[in-house]
Amino acid sequence: MIGYLSGFSDASPYPDSLAAFYKGLKETGFVEGRDISIEFRWADGHYDHLPSLAAELVNRNVAAILASDLSAAFAARAATKTTPIVFVTGADPVKVGLVKSFSRPTGNLTGVSVFLVVLGPKHVELLHELLPSANTLALLGNPEKCQLQI
């Protein structure tokens, strides 16, 4: 049994990520309903619910938890020191204090960072090259968890 923990209400913000998750399972020989079951826990944007949702997964004795966002990763880390946690984040997991280092994350956490914090300025630079006359940009994010540095 795998636990899937997310601050979102479903996979709609990142449908490709969930599809890739299922594809990766299938490529390694795991098919939901045949080899494994997946326990989904969605916080529906209520990030304060993540700790109790993470605890539910731990109490269900899942073999591992996939934390689909930074908030879910912190909640899962607080809920267990033994269940393996795989996280996905756009932040630098070392800088935000999720793990101690990239090469040796320590404990029961490991994961993937797409480094949005590092790549964000490059995205703005590319937008400026494509639309040099644009003078307004919009950025959407969770203000409780985003660390925007300008």
Residue, then its C-alpha position, 0 to 999 in steps of 0.5 A: m500500500i502506497g500513501y499519496l498525500s497532497g495539499f490539493s483537492d485532486a490531481s487536476p493542478y498537475p494531471d501529468s504528474l499523477a499520470a507519470f506516477y502510475k506510468g512509473l509504477k507500471e514500468t516497474g511491474f506494479v499495477e494498482g489493484r493487482d500488486i498494490s493499492i494507493e491510499f489518496r489523501w487530499a487536503d482540498g487546499h486546507y493545508d492545516h489538514l495535512p498533519s492529520l491526513a499524514a497521520e492517517l496514512v501512517n496509521r494505515n501502515v503504508a509502505a511509503i508516502l508520496a508527498s506531492d508538494l512541499s507542505a505535504a512533505f513537511a506534514a509527512r516528515a512530522a508524522t513519521k520517522t520510519t515510513p519512507i517519504v518521497f517528495v516532489t517540490g519546486a523549492d530547494p529542499v535543503k534551503v527550506g530545511l526539508v533535508k540536510s543535503f542532496s547527496r545525503p538527505t538523511g532520515n526517511l526522506t528523498g525526493v525530486s526538486v524541479f528548482l522553480v526558485v532557481l528557474g523562475p528568474k530564467h522563466v521571467e527572462l524568457l518571457h521578457e525576450l518573447l514579449p519585450s513590451a509586456n510590463t505586467l506579470a502575474l504569479l499564483g502560489n500559496p502565500e503561506k508556503c511560497q518564498l518569493q525573493i525579488 
